[in-house]
């Protein structure tokens, strides 16, 4: 048994009856939708066409939202329906990042994830989903695709159908008859601020933005028209090229959105960028001390340095945990990650890695305090391995977020590890000035910072210059290098975060103060880089 949907675009009239029925059936709050109708227009009036496309959960056979969910709030039933239990959900928004179809949202009333669940409660008693019952044109067909006698199975066998983003490998169970690429591929008609009801745009959870912040008022439309006719100047905040939508001057082949659901905005914000930095310091500080011990830099393991290393690692590990909890829309349930784990999720693996790493650091501190010398050497090796895992696990979590193509980069793990080495060396360099460390140790930190910056520039170039397989990933690179993030990337991440400290380290030699200053700038550069790497892929529309 495998339930699925067919949307027959030959019949859909864009009446929104399905959206309304879904909202009524599930008490879906205003501003979010489990199912909605997207309008896409092609051509220039009068030679134009409007396409209606019903959007919703695809009930994938290999659902990435289920794989990434850390608490089994999302699960696949025996009949193939992807359902959810909001009593478990912690509001981490990982499922929203993993879904290539933009099907999930955060319920503003419960602060938990929700989506179309195929009206599972109706299916269980032999009824069809509410949207199927209410559609006046029978444009939505549901049923068991494995039953050859069912209408949906017969349509699949008789009609040519398409699925959204089949290349993602999710094996979606939502199909379209007469599906239009301009409507099903979000990059064909990107989001803008100049189509009908686009002022609905808002964020979710604690990133919610007031609609008026993103709206383009009627006065702005009038001003844009006057500007186009040479009678006035358009307002500074009016979107570029918007006059094309007002006057109907789009090219014949240009597709544009005319109606859509609200944009969910940035789901993972500064908390995630901050946690990547604090995690890098927590892992990197110990790794630097380990490398100092491994290479025989005796001053690197002087007693004061050992305690400072322990303090930095534990302190920033605690800050990492606090930021992770703060990012949750249901922080009261954060223990579900450890007590109700779903082991395929890298959020769970990361949570346990952080916990074990903190335990090993504590044991290392006890060993130093009580002088348990026989335990020190094996403990250093085991803790170093856990530090590497803590440094890079976020790369694997991002890789599970299949909705964001740029995060699928195979070099992201190296990116995270290099940042940990840089962050650890930078933090210990700042501490070294306070402790008055000798030239041997400060020189060792300087060497690691120089090597780290060089490797970091190479990694950034690899991530941005290698051929990207999807249009979404290429669009993200354009955003970073030539789009809205270009100044933060080139002047902040590259020049300030890498070139300036590289010059200070090269020019200052063994000067401890300059090494510490370079370290402080490196930390700023890492945060700026991580902010861009976290935010930019989320600007790419998924539906």
N, C-alpha and C positions, 0 to 999 in steps of 0.2 A: 504494500500500500504506500502510495506517495502522492500526497495532495499537491496541487499546483493551481496556477491561474493562467488564463489567456485573456488578454485585452484586445478586443477586435476594434482596431482604429477605423475600420470602414463604417462602423455604426456609432461610435462615441460622438456625442454632440456637445461635450464640455459643459454639462448642466450642473456639475458639482453635487448631484444627488448622492453619489457614493461617499463623498467627503462628509456631507451632512449626516447621512445615516451612520457612518462610522463614529462621528463625534457623539451622536445621540446614544448609540449602543454602548460605548465605552466611557461616556462622560469625559471626553477629551477636552482639556481646557482651551480657551481662546489663545491663539498665537502659536500653537503647535498642531501637528497633524499626523495621523497614522497613514492616511491615504489622501492624496491631493491630485488636482489636475493641472498639468503644466501646459500653457499655451505657447506655441512657437509659430512665428510668422516668417514667410519666405516671399521674396519678390517685392515689387513696387506696385502700389495701387494704380490702376485697377487689376493689374496682372499679378495678383498676390494670392497666397493660400495660408490658412491658419490650420495648424495641426494640434489636436488635443491628445495628450498622453497621460494616462493614469499612472501615478508614481506611488510605490509602496515597498514593503519588505519583499524580497525575492524568495524567501524561504529556501535558502541555498542548501544543497545536499552536503557541501563542505563549507559550512558557515563560519567565516572568520570571526564573527562576533562571539560565537560560542567558544571558539578556541582561545580567544584572548581574555574572556571574562574570568576574573580571578576567583569568583565565589559561586560559580554555577548558577547565577541568576538567569542566564540564558541557557536553553537546552533544546535538543531536537527530540521530539516525540517519536514514537514508533511509526506513526503515520506520515512522518516527514515534516510536520509543522514545527517551525522554530518558535517556541513559546518562551515566556519569561516569568520569573517570580520576583516581584518588586519587594518582597519581604527580605530578600537576601542582598539586594543591590546596594552598593556602597557609593554610587555616583561618581565612579572614577573616570567615566567617559571614554574608556578604552574601546568599548564596543562601537562607539560612534566614529572613532578613528579607524577601526578595522573594517567597517562596512563600506564597500565601494559605491553603494547606492543611496547613501544619505538617508537611510530608512529609520534610524533611531533618533530619539530626542530625549531631553531631560524634562520630565513632567514638573512644571513649576509649582504644583501643589504638594507633591510627595518628594521632590528632589531626587527621584530615581529614574532610571532609564525606562523607556516604553517604546512600543512599536506595534505594527499590525501583527496580530497573533492568529490570523485566519478565522477569527471568531471561534476559537477552539471550544468554548462553552456551548456554542450552537451546534458545532459539528458533533459533539459528544451525544447530543440528543436527536441527531438525524436532520438538523436544519442546515441551510446554506448560510454563508456569511451575509451579514446585513447589506453590504454593498451590492452583492449579487441580486438579492431580493428586490432592492429598490431601483436598480438601473432600468430606465424606461425603454431602452433600446436593446437590452440583453447583450451589451457590449462587454460585460465581465462574465467570464465562464469559469467556474470552479469545479473541482472533482478529483477523483483518484485517477492519476495518469497511468497507473499500472492495470487499470480495469479496461479491457478492450471494448466493453459495452458502454463506457461512459462517454458523454458528449465531448469532454475535453480530450480524451484519448483519440477519438475519431477525428477531431479537428487537427490535432497534432499530426496525425497520419495523412490528412488530406490537404492541409494548407501549408504554405511556406511561412514559417514564423522566424522571428529574431528575438534574441535576448540581449539585455544590457550588459556590456562589459564581460562577455563570455571569456575573454582572454585572461581574466583574473583567476580562472580556475576554481571558482566557487560553485560551479554547476547550478546556476540559478533555476528555479522552478516557476518563474514568471515569464511568459512569452507574449509577443506582440504580433498580431496579424496586420500587415501593412504598416509596420513600424518605420518611422522616418528617422534617419541618422541624425538630422538636425535637432530632433527632440530627445532622442535617447542618448546622444553623446553630449555631455555638458560643455565640452570645449568647442562644439560647433556654434553654439549661441551662448557665449560667456555671460555671467552676471554683470549687470551694469546698474546704474541708478536712474535710468530714464525710461523704464517700462511701467505699465500700469500696475499699481499697488506695490511697486518696489520699495516704497517707504515703509513697508511692513518690517523690513530687515531688523533683526534683533539678535542678541546673543542668548546664551542659555545659562541657567544656574547663577553663580555669582559673577559671571561675565555678561549678564544681561545688560543691553544698552537701550536707553529710551528711543522710541521710534523717531522722535523729532531730531535726534542727533544725526540720523542718516537720511532724513527726508530731503527731497528737493521740492521746494514750495512752488505754488502756482505763480507767485511773483517772479521766481527764478526762471520759470518757463517763458513768461512774457518778456523778461529781460533778455533771454537768449534769442528769442525771435527778433526783438529790436536790434540786438547786436548783429544778427545775421543780415539784417536789411540796412545796416550802417547807421541806425538811428540812436544806438546806445551801446554801452559796454556791458558784456555779460558779467555777473557777479563772480568774484574770485573762486568761490566754492562750487560753482556750477560745473558738472562733469564735462570733460572735453568731448567734442563730437556729438553731444546730446542733441544739437539742433537738427541732426539728421533724422532722429526719431520724430521730432516735432513737425518737420516739414515733409517727411516721407521721402528723403533723398538717398536711402540705402540702395546699394546696387542690387541688381536682380538676383544675384546668387547669395546675397548676404542674409543669413538667418538671424533672427533676433527674438528675444523673449518678450512676450506680451503680458504674461501672467504666471506667477510662480509662488511657491511657498516661501515663508520668511527664511532668510539666511541665518544659520545658527552661529555665525561669527567664529571667533577664536575659542576653541574648546579647552586647550591647554595653554595657559598664559605664563606669567612671570614666575609662578610657583614652580612650574616644571623646569624652566630655564635655571632658576635659582637652585633647585635640588640637584640638577646635573652638575653645577659648579661645586656645591658643598660636598657632593658625593665624590667628585674628582679630588678635592683636597683631602677628604677623609681617607680615601684609598691611596692617593699619591704620597702623602706624608710618610706612611709606613713603607711604601715601596722604595722611597728614597733612602730611608734609614736601612732597609734591607740591602739595597745596592751598595751603600757605604760599608756595611758589615761584610758583604760578599767580596768587595774589592780591597778590603784591608784598610779602609780609611778610619783609623782608630778614633780620631776625633769625632767622626760621625756617630760613634756609639758611646761618647762620653755620657756620664750619668745624666747631666742636665738636659742634653739633647734627647736622650731616651724618654725622659718624662715629658718634655715638650712635644715630642713626636706622638706619644700616647695621648696627651691632652688635646692636640690638634685633631688627631684621628677620631677620638671619642666625641669631642665637642662638635665637630662638623658632621659626624655620623648622626648625632642627636638632632642637629639642625635639618639634616636630610629627612629624617623621619617626621619632624614637625611640618616641613613643607609638603611632604607627601600627604599627610593627613589634612592639611589646610586646603589642598587642591580638591579633596573629595567633597561632593555635594551632600553626602551623608557621613560626615566625620565621626558620628557617634557609632558607626558600624565598622570602623577601621580594623578591628580585631578579627573580623570575618575572613580577612586575607590569610591569617595564620590558623584560624580555628575551623574554617570551612573552605579549605583550598581546592582549587581546580588546577591540577598539576601541569597541565599543558600551557598555562598562562605564564609568561615571563614576568608578569607582575608578582605572581606568587613566588616564583623561583628567586626573583630579586629580593622580595621581602624576607625570605628565609636566609638568603645570602647575607643581607645586611645584619640580620639577627645573629647569625653564626659568627660573622666577622666581628661584631661588637663583643660577643662572648670570648672570642680568641684574644682580642685586644685586652679585655679585662684580665684574662688568664696570664697574658704577657706582663701586665702591670703587677699582678700578684707574684709572678715569678721573680721580677726585679726586686720587689719589696722584701720577699722572704728568702731571696738568694737561691732559688731552685735552679742551679746551674745546669744539671743534666737535662732539664726540660727546655732550656732556652733554644738550643740549636734546632731540634725538630719543630719547635713552636714557631720559630722564625720562618721556616720553609712553608709550613701549613698556612700560616697567616698571610704570607705573601701570595700564595695561590688564591686564597679567598679575596685578597685585596684586588687582584686582577679581575676576578669574577665580578666583584662589586663595581669596578671601574667600567666594565664593558657590557654588563647585562642589559642596560638600557637600549643598546643598539639592537639586541634581539627582540626586545619589547616593541621598539619602533618598527622592526621588520614584520612583526605580527599585525601591525596597523596597515593592512593591505589597501585601505582607501587612500593612503598617502604614498604615491609612487616614489617620491624623492627619498623617503626614508628606507627604501629597499636597497640602498647602495651597499655593496659588499665591503666597502672601505669604512663604514660607519663604526665598526668595532675598533679599528685602528685609530680612527678619529678620537674616540672616547679614551682609549688607553694613552695616547699621546697627550691629551689634555690633562689626564691624571698625573702623568710624570711632570708636566709643566707646572700644574697647580701645586703639587707637593713640593717641588723644588722652590717655587716662588714663595710659598708660605714659610718654609724653613729658612729661606734667605732673609725674610723679614724678621723672623725670630732670631736668626744668627746675629743681627745687629744689636738686638737687645742683650743677648748673652755674651757678646764680644767674642764670637768664635774666631779661631785662628785662620790664617790664609789657606791652609790645606783644605779645610772643610768648605770654606766659602768659594775657593777655587773649584772644588768638586761640584758645588751647586751651580756655579757659573757655567761649567762645561755641560752639565745636564740641561740647563736652560737654553744654551746655544744650540745643542743638538735637538732639543724639543721644538724650538722655534723653527729650525730648518725642516724637521720632519713634519711639523704642523703645516707649513706653507706647501710642502709637497702633497700632503693629504688633501688640503683644501683644493689645490689645483686638480688632483685626481678626481675628486667628487664633482667638480664643476665642469671640467674640460673633457672627460671621457664621454663617449656617445651614450645618450640616455635612450632607452628603448620605447618610452611612451611620450605622448604629447604633454601629459600632465607634468612629468618630471622635467621636460624641457622648458615648460612654462614657468616652473618654480625657479629654474636656473636663471631665466630671463628676469624674474622678479628680483632675485638676489643681486645679479650683476648689472642690470640695466633698468630695473623697474623701481618700485617704491622703496626697496631696501638698499639701493645702490650706495647711498651716502653712508649709511650705517656699516655696510660691508666694507667698502673701499677705505673710507677715512677712519672708521671706528675699529673694525675687526682686523683689517690688514695693516694699515699704516700705524694706528695707535697701538693696537694689540700685538703686532709682530715686528714691524720695521723699527719703530722707536726703541723698544727694549733691546732689539738686536744691535742697534747702533750704540746704545748705552753700554751694553756688555762688551762690545768690541772696543769701544773707545776708553771705557773706564778701567779695563784690566781687572786687577784684584781688589779694587776699591769696594769695600764691603757695603758702604752706603749706596753706591750706584747699583750694585748687584741687587740690593733690597728694593731700590726704587724701580729697577727693571722688573723685579718680581711682582711688585704691586700693580704695575701697568699690565703685565701679562695676565693677571687675574681679571682685570677689567676687560681685556681683550677676549678672554675665554667666555665671560658672561655675555658680551655683545655677540660673539659668534654663535653661542648656543641659543640665544634669543632669536636670532635670524633663522637658525636651522629648525627651531621648534615652530615658529610662527609662519614662515613663508609657505611651507607645504599646505598649511591649513587655509590659505587664501585661494586655493584651487577649488572650483566648484565640483561637487560630486553628483549633482542631479540637475 
